[in-house]
Amino acid sequence: MDNRPVENYMPSPLDPADWGDFRKHAHRLLDTCIDHLSEARDHPWCHPVDADCDAVMLGSATEGVGYAEVVDELARNILPFGTGNTHPRFFGWVHGSGLASGILSEIVAATMNSNCGGRDHGAVYVEREVMDWCRRCFGFPEGASGLLVSGTSQATIIAFAVARTKVLGIESRYTGIQEFPKLAAYAASGVHSSTSKALELLGLGAASLRTIPLDSDGGIDIQHLKQVVARDRTVGIQPFCVIGTAGSVESGFFDDLEALADFCAIENIWFHVDGAFGAWARLAESPWKELAKGIERADSLAFDFHKWMYVQYDCGAVLIRDGRVHRETFATRPAYLAGQKQGLGGGDPWYCDYGTDLSRSFRALKVWCALRTYGSIALGKAITRNCELASHMEALVNDSLLLRMEAPVRLNVCCFNAAPFGWDALLQGTLNATIVQQLQLSGDVVFSTTELGGRTVIRAAIVNHRTCNADIEYAISSVLQARNTQMDNHDFIK
Ligand SMILES: Cc1ncc(COP(=O)(O)O)c(C=O)c1O
C-alpha cells in the first residue's frame, strides 16, 4: 500500500484542523467523565432539567461552534442531567448502573465506527465471542445462534418471529400469515408489556396472548395453562409459543421453567423465556441461581446486559436454540450484499441474516470489556449482593410498624406499602405515589411504583453494583420521613 502523504491535501472541515488541540479537549472531557462516575455517590441522583431546555437548544444549527465549546457544553449542559441510575440509591424501574469499563469500550467503538451487520472484520469476531459466552453461560447447545440487540423488547420480536417461522414454515415470509390458522401465545399474568407489543408488531394481535393466572407459588398455573391450550386446539387455534418469565418486572416472580419446558416438549410448542434481568440469577449464588433452572431448555431466550450486568445502554440479546430456523427467518441478501469467499465481503455468517437491522453498532465491545475487566465471578457476586440487599430491605419493611410488604422478595425486587392498612385502595395508592414523587424530587432516593393487588405500591428493583446496606437503610428511613410529612399534610388525607 502506498502510504506517502498526498500533496496539497486539505483536511475535511469535519475532521479537526489541529488534532493536538482536539486531543487536549478530549482529555479534558475524559477527566470530567471519570470524575462524574467516580463521584456518583456524592451527587444528588440527578439535577432537574429546565422545562424550556434552553441550554440544549440547537436552533437552526447552520454553523458549528467547534470542539472547545462543545466540550464545555457537554460537561455543563448534558453530563449532569442523566436519568440518575449511576447513583447507588436509584432503585426505580430496572435501570442498570453502568460500568467504568464502558467508558473505555465506548471510546474505542466510536473510534472504529464499525458496522457489525456483517463482513469480515474484527468487531464481528468480538460479537461472536460474546454470543458464544452467552450460549455457554445459559447452557444452550452448539449450533444455537444469537445476536445483540437494543434490548429485551427487540429480542422478543426476533424470538417470536423465529417461533412463527418454525410453526408456519419459511414460505410464510412470502405469503404472510392471513392464510394460516390463528396462532396463540401463553404467558403468566404479569408478563412484560413487550410481549404483547411483539405480537402486535408481528401481525398476530395483542388478543393472541392468553394470560394465565399465577399459582400459589407465584408462577404460572400450569394446570390452567393446559386447559387453555387444549381449549384453543379444539377450536382450531394453533398454540405457537409459551412464554416463561424469569424475573417479572413487577415483583420479580419466576415461572417454574423446568415444568414449562416439560409442558412445551409434550405439546410441541415453542418455549420462550423472558429473562430481561432475571436470567442473570444464573450467575448468582444459591438460592437465587436455582430460580433460573430450566432456562437452558428454552427454544429462545431474551435478556439484557444493560440491566443486571451493569453494562451501559443499550444492550440486550437473543439466543435461539435452532440456529438454522433463526437464519431462515431473516436472511436476505440483495446483489450488493453478496458474500465473498475472502476479503471484507467474506466472514459468513453475517449478523444481518439473524435480525431486522442491516447496519449495527459495535455493542459487543462493552460486554466484552465488562467480562474481560471484571470476569463473570465478580459480576455474579454483585448480582448475589443485590439479592441480599433486596432481602435486607424486606427485613427493614417487616421490622417497621408503618410499612408492610406487598409481595415476598424472590430475587431483587421489593414491593411495599406505606399507607395505613384500613385506607381504601385509591387513597393508599395516592399516598405511595406521592411519597415516591417527593423522594425523587429530593434528589436522595429513587423508587418507582407498580400495581399489586389493585393498589399502587412502592417498588425497588436493585440492579446497582454501587448500592450498600447503608443505602438501603437510608432509603427506608427516607420513606418513613416522607410518610410522616405527607400524613401531617391535612389536605392530603382530606
Ligand atoms: C421482565 C422484562 N421483560 C422485558 C423488558 C423490556 O426490556 P427492554 O427495556 O430492554 O426492552 C423489561 C424491562 O424492564 C422487563 O423487566
The ligand as a MOL file (V3000), in Angstrom:
LIG
                    3D

  0  0  0     0  0            999 V3000
M  V30 BEGIN CTAB
M  V30 COUNTS 16 16 0 0 0
M  V30 BEGIN ATOM
M  V30 1 C -39.2110 -8.7000 32.5310 0
M  V30 2 C -38.9440 -7.6780 31.4650 0
M  V30 3 N -39.1110 -8.0070 30.1790 0
M  V30 4 C -38.8800 -7.1330 29.1720 0
M  V30 5 C -38.4560 -5.8580 29.4430 0
M  V30 6 C -38.1480 -4.9070 28.3060 0
M  V30 7 O -36.7500 -4.7700 28.2250 0
M  V30 8 P -36.0550 -3.5760 27.4210 0
M  V30 9 O -36.3930 -2.3510 28.2120 0
M  V30 10 O -34.6040 -3.8950 27.4720 0
M  V30 11 O -36.6020 -3.5600 26.0600 0
M  V30 12 C -38.2740 -5.4560 30.7820 0
M  V30 13 C -37.8910 -4.0820 31.1110 0
M  V30 14 O -37.8460 -3.6750 32.2480 0
M  V30 15 C -38.5090 -6.3890 31.8090 0
M  V30 16 O -38.3070 -6.0850 33.0990 0
M  V30 END ATOM
M  V30 BEGIN BOND
M  V30 1 1 1 2
M  V30 2 1 2 3
M  V30 3 2 2 15
M  V30 4 2 3 4
M  V30 5 1 4 5
M  V30 6 1 5 6
M  V30 7 2 5 12
M  V30 8 1 6 7
M  V30 9 1 7 8
M  V30 10 2 8 9
M  V30 11 1 8 10
M  V30 12 1 8 11
M  V30 13 1 12 13
M  V30 14 1 12 15
M  V30 15 2 13 14
M  V30 16 1 15 16
M  V30 END BOND
M  V30 END CTAB
M  END
